Amino acid sequence: MVTRFIFSVFMLILSSGLLVSSGHADGQTYAGFKAPGLNQKQVFPADVLPEPDRGGSFFLAETTTEITPVGGDEEFFDEFNDDQPPQATVSDPLYYFNYAMYAVNDVLYLGLIEPIARGYKAITPLSFRKGVRNFFHNLLFPVRFVNNLLQFEINDAGKEVGIFVINTTAGVLGFGQVAQNNFDLHTADEDLGQTFGKYGIGNGFYLVLPVLGPSTLRDTVGGLGDSFLNPVEYVDPWELSLGLRIYDTINSTTFRIGDYKALKEASFDPYAAIRDAYIQRRAKQVKE
C-alpha cells in the first residue's frame, strides 16, 4: 500500500514535470541528443530480472523518431536483435528529468547496490542464490498467469499453473525448478505493459524512474497494475515487504555484476544506449 501511495504522489509530480519539460522539448524526440553541461558517462542499468532458468543478463502516444543503437554497442544489442528486431520509436520530452534520475541511479547502483551484491556473492553459495532467485520468480505466478489470460494465451496460462504447482510442491516453495528441469516446462514472462502493447497501446514517452530505472509511461502504469498481483506487496508490516524487495534486488544483481560497467565503457552515449536497448527489447517482447 505504501508503494502505491508513493507511486501516486510521484505520478502527480511527474505530470507537473511534463508540463514544464514540454516547454523545452518543442515537440522533438531525443534519439542520441546530448544536453549541454551534462555528463554523458552516467547511466542506470535496465534492471530486468531474467528468466531464472536462462542465467543472468544485464538489467534493462506514437512517436516519430526511429530508435537506433548509439555508439558501438553491437554486442550488447545482439541480445535484443536476434531475428530482425521490430522497429521501435519513443519520445523523450522529459530528457532533463530522465537524465537526472539515471545519474542518481548510477551513483546508487555503483556506490551501494553493486558493492553490497559483491560482498553477498562472496559469502553465499551459488546454489542458494539460485534458489532465492527461483523463489521470487515463482511468487510472480499471479502476474504471469493473469496477463497470459488477458492476452488470450490460454495454453501458456495453463502451463503457468502447472509450473507453479510443481515448483511450489516438489520444488519446495519454488526454490527448485523441477518443472523446468524435469518436465521441460518454461514460463511465458508476460506483464501488464506487454498486455497493453498487445492491445495496440503505444509506449507513451520514455521515463527513468528513481531506483527502478528505465521505463515508459505504458510500462509504468502496467507495473502499478502488476503490483496488485505481487504477493510481496501484501506482506505486513511494509518494512518487511520493502526488505524482501531489496533482498531480491541484491540477490539478482549478483548474477550480472560487471555487465553495467562494461556497457558504460563500450558506449559513446550510455544514456541513449540504455534507452534504445530497453525500447527495442520491450517491442520484441510485445511482438512475441
Protein Blocks (a to p, Z undefined) as FASTA:
>chain_A
ZZmmmmmmmmmmmmmmmmmmmmmnnopacehiacehiafkbccdddddddfklopadddd
ddfbdcddehhilmmmmmmmmnopaddddddfklmmmmmmmmmmmmmmmmmmmmmmmmmm
mmpcfklmmmmmmmmmmmmmmmmmmmmmmnopaklmmmmmmmmmmmmmmnonolacfklm
mnopacddddfklmmmmnopaebiadddehklpadfklmmmmmmmmmmmmklmpccfklm
mmmmmmmmmmmmmmmghjlmmmmmmpmblmlmmmmmmmmmmmmmmmZZ
